[in-house]
Amino acid sequence: MGTGYRASGGRLLATLTRVTNEERAQRALVRVHQAHSALLSDLDEPVNPARPSELPGWSLGHLLTHLARNADSVTRRLAAAGRGEHAHQYEGGLDGRVAEIDAGAQRSWAELRDDVEESCRLLESTAAGLAPEAWGVESTTVTGLVLPAATVLERRVREVVIHHTDLGLSFTPAAWPDDLVDELNDELVASLRSRADAHALAGWLTGRAPAPFVAPWS
């Protein structure tokens, strides 16, 4: 097989991958906007930011600060992808992430809401201006995963939707988008074998045993 054929095949594969990443990103941007809008609408009524969230050890102030800084981390990686550069999720890594959350958690409700709103707006405007080829540029998460920009944007949806519920306001899993529920169920069911004793799991699923211990999902 000639080198010219292989080269043209490589260019075709790159083109198909680029189109796929771009299409995924455009769908994700719509979903991100919907998730942001639902979250922000629930923040209109002031709540004591020192109130505990559904996440152990975190107040509402911690969780809202995390949502804002996570948005910034997505924006930073998308902007780097637009320049064709590899970026890391948080400046200072995991320690930097924790420091930013602790630093912002004590603010007023109005300050927290404005921070979340502005960070969401900047994320969406950055994503909307990204060139098609940028959606395949990779970055590294705080846990070491290397992901293309399209996947980074997709993961923002679950981040917002799940943590919206963790605020303990009025948003429950019953309101989660159907497409996200399908994605999570596929992923969570597939992970059960590695998170529970196989015999206990089989017994429970067949109605012959109580629910087994299932290790936390992360």
C-alpha positions as CSV (number, residue, x, y, z in Angstrom):
1,M,0.0,0.0,0.0
2,G,1.5,3.3,-1.0
3,T,2.5,6.1,1.3
4,G,0.2,8.5,-0.5
5,Y,-2.8,6.3,0.2
6,R,-1.8,6.0,3.9
7,A,-1.4,9.8,4.1
8,S,-4.8,10.5,2.5
9,G,-6.3,8.0,4.9
10,G,-4.8,9.7,7.8
11,R,-6.1,13.0,6.7
12,L,-9.6,11.5,6.3
13,L,-9.5,10.0,9.8
14,A,-8.3,13.4,11.2
15,T,-11.2,15.1,9.4
16,L,-13.8,12.7,10.7
17,T,-12.5,12.9,14.2
18,R,-12.6,16.7,14.1
19,V,-16.1,16.7,12.8
20,T,-17.1,14.3,15.6
21,N,-15.5,16.4,18.3
22,E,-17.1,19.5,16.9
23,E,-20.6,17.9,16.8
24,R,-20.2,16.6,20.3
25,A,-19.1,20.0,21.5
26,Q,-22.1,21.8,19.9
27,R,-24.5,19.4,21.6
28,A,-22.7,19.7,24.9
29,L,-22.8,23.5,24.7
30,V,-26.6,23.4,24.5
31,R,-26.7,21.0,27.5
32,V,-24.2,23.2,29.5
33,H,-26.4,26.3,28.9
34,Q,-29.5,24.4,30.1
35,A,-27.7,23.2,33.2
36,H,-26.3,26.6,34.0
37,S,-29.7,28.2,33.5
38,A,-31.4,25.8,35.9
39,L,-28.7,26.3,38.5
40,L,-28.8,30.1,38.4
41,S,-32.6,30.2,38.6
42,D,-32.3,28.3,41.9
43,L,-29.9,30.9,43.3
44,D,-32.2,33.9,42.9
45,E,-33.6,33.4,46.4
46,P,-30.8,34.1,49.0
47,V,-29.9,31.3,51.4
48,N,-27.4,31.3,54.3
49,P,-24.1,30.3,52.5
50,A,-22.8,28.8,55.7
51,R,-25.6,26.2,55.7
52,P,-24.2,22.7,55.1
53,S,-24.6,21.2,51.6
54,E,-25.3,17.5,50.9
55,L,-21.5,17.0,50.6
56,P,-19.9,16.2,53.9
57,G,-17.7,19.0,55.2
58,W,-18.8,21.5,52.6
59,S,-21.1,24.5,53.1
60,L,-23.2,26.0,50.3
61,G,-20.4,28.6,50.0
62,H,-17.8,25.8,49.4
63,L,-20.0,24.2,46.8
64,L,-20.9,27.4,44.9
65,T,-17.2,28.4,44.9
66,H,-16.3,25.0,43.5
67,L,-18.9,25.3,40.7
68,A,-17.4,28.7,39.8
69,R,-13.8,27.6,39.9
70,N,-14.6,24.5,38.0
71,A,-16.2,26.7,35.3
72,D,-12.9,28.7,35.2
73,S,-10.9,25.5,34.9
74,V,-13.0,24.5,31.8
75,T,-12.7,28.0,30.4
76,R,-8.9,27.9,30.9
77,R,-8.6,24.5,29.1
78,L,-10.9,25.6,26.2
79,A,-8.9,28.8,25.7
80,A,-5.7,26.8,25.7
81,A,-7.2,24.4,23.2
82,G,-8.1,27.4,21.0
83,R,-4.3,28.2,21.0
84,G,-3.4,24.6,20.3
85,E,-1.9,24.3,23.7
86,H,-2.1,21.6,26.4
87,A,-3.3,22.9,29.8
88,H,-3.9,21.5,33.3
89,Q,-7.3,21.8,35.0
90,Y,-6.3,23.8,38.1
91,E,-3.4,26.1,38.7
92,G,-1.5,24.6,41.6
93,G,-3.1,21.2,41.1
94,L,-5.2,19.6,43.8
95,D,-3.8,21.9,46.5
96,G,-4.6,24.9,44.4
97,R,-8.1,23.7,43.9
98,V,-8.7,23.3,47.6
99,A,-7.1,26.7,48.4
100,E,-9.4,28.5,45.9
101,I,-12.5,26.8,47.3
102,D,-11.6,27.6,51.0
103,A,-10.7,31.2,50.0
104,G,-14.1,31.8,48.4
105,A,-16.4,29.9,50.7
106,Q,-17.0,32.7,53.3
107,R,-18.5,35.2,50.8
108,S,-22.0,36.5,50.9
109,W,-24.8,34.8,48.9
110,A,-24.9,37.7,46.4
111,E,-21.1,37.5,45.8
112,L,-21.3,33.8,45.4
113,R,-24.2,34.0,42.9
114,D,-22.5,36.7,40.9
115,D,-19.3,34.6,40.8
116,V,-21.1,31.5,39.5
117,E,-23.1,33.5,37.0
118,E,-20.0,35.3,35.6
119,S,-17.9,32.2,35.4
120,C,-20.7,30.3,33.6
121,R,-21.1,33.2,31.1
122,L,-17.4,33.3,30.4
123,L,-17.3,29.5,29.9
124,E,-20.1,29.6,27.4
125,S,-18.8,32.5,25.4
126,T,-15.3,30.9,25.2
127,A,-16.8,27.6,24.0
128,A,-19.0,29.4,21.4
129,G,-16.0,31.0,19.9
130,L,-13.8,28.0,19.6
131,A,-12.6,26.9,16.2
132,P,-13.7,23.3,15.0
133,E,-10.2,21.9,15.2
134,A,-9.7,23.0,18.8
135,W,-12.2,20.5,20.1
136,G,-9.7,17.7,19.7
137,V,-6.9,19.4,21.6
138,E,-6.2,17.6,24.9
139,S,-5.8,18.8,28.5
140,T,-5.2,17.1,31.8
141,T,-7.7,16.9,34.7
142,V,-6.6,17.3,38.3
143,T,-6.8,13.5,38.7
144,G,-4.5,12.9,35.7
145,L,-7.0,12.1,32.9
146,V,-6.1,13.4,29.5
147,L,-9.2,14.5,27.6
148,P,-10.0,16.3,24.4
149,A,-11.7,19.7,24.7
150,A,-15.1,18.2,23.6
151,T,-15.1,15.8,26.5
152,V,-14.1,18.6,28.9
153,L,-17.2,20.5,27.9
154,E,-19.4,17.4,28.2
155,R,-18.1,16.6,31.7
156,R,-19.2,20.1,32.8
157,V,-22.8,19.1,32.4
158,R,-22.6,16.3,35.0
159,E,-20.6,18.6,37.3
160,V,-23.3,21.2,37.3
161,V,-26.3,18.9,37.4
162,I,-25.0,16.6,40.2
163,H,-23.7,19.5,42.4
164,H,-26.9,21.4,41.8
165,T,-28.6,18.6,43.6
166,D,-25.9,18.6,46.3
167,L,-26.9,22.2,47.2
168,G,-30.0,20.7,48.8
169,L,-32.4,23.3,47.4
170,S,-35.3,22.1,45.2
171,F,-33.4,20.3,42.4
172,T,-33.6,16.5,42.7
173,P,-32.5,13.6,40.4
174,A,-36.1,13.5,39.1
175,A,-35.3,16.7,37.3
176,W,-32.0,15.5,35.8
177,P,-31.9,15.6,31.9
178,D,-32.8,12.3,30.3
179,D,-29.6,12.2,28.2
180,L,-27.5,12.6,31.3
181,V,-29.4,10.0,33.2
182,D,-28.9,7.5,30.4
183,E,-25.1,8.3,30.4
184,L,-24.8,7.9,34.1
185,N,-26.8,4.7,34.3
186,D,-24.7,3.1,31.5
187,E,-21.5,4.1,33.3
188,L,-22.7,3.3,36.8
189,V,-24.2,-0.1,36.0
190,A,-21.0,-1.0,34.1
191,S,-18.9,-0.1,37.2
192,L,-21.0,-2.2,39.6
193,R,-18.9,-5.3,39.2
194,S,-15.8,-3.4,40.3
195,R,-17.6,-1.7,43.2
196,A,-19.4,-4.6,44.8
197,D,-18.9,-8.3,45.6
198,A,-19.9,-10.2,42.5
199,H,-21.8,-13.0,44.3
200,A,-23.7,-10.6,46.5
201,L,-24.5,-8.4,43.5
202,A,-25.8,-11.3,41.5
203,G,-28.0,-12.4,44.5
204,W,-29.4,-9.0,44.9
205,L,-30.1,-8.5,41.2
206,T,-32.0,-11.8,41.1
207,G,-34.0,-10.9,44.2
208,R,-32.3,-13.6,46.3
209,A,-30.2,-11.5,48.6
210,P,-30.2,-8.0,50.2
211,A,-28.4,-5.1,48.5
212,P,-24.7,-5.5,48.8
213,F,-22.2,-2.9,49.9
214,V,-21.3,-0.8,46.9
215,A,-18.1,1.3,47.0
216,P,-18.6,5.0,46.3
217,W,-18.6,6.2,42.7
218,S,-16.1,8.8,41.8
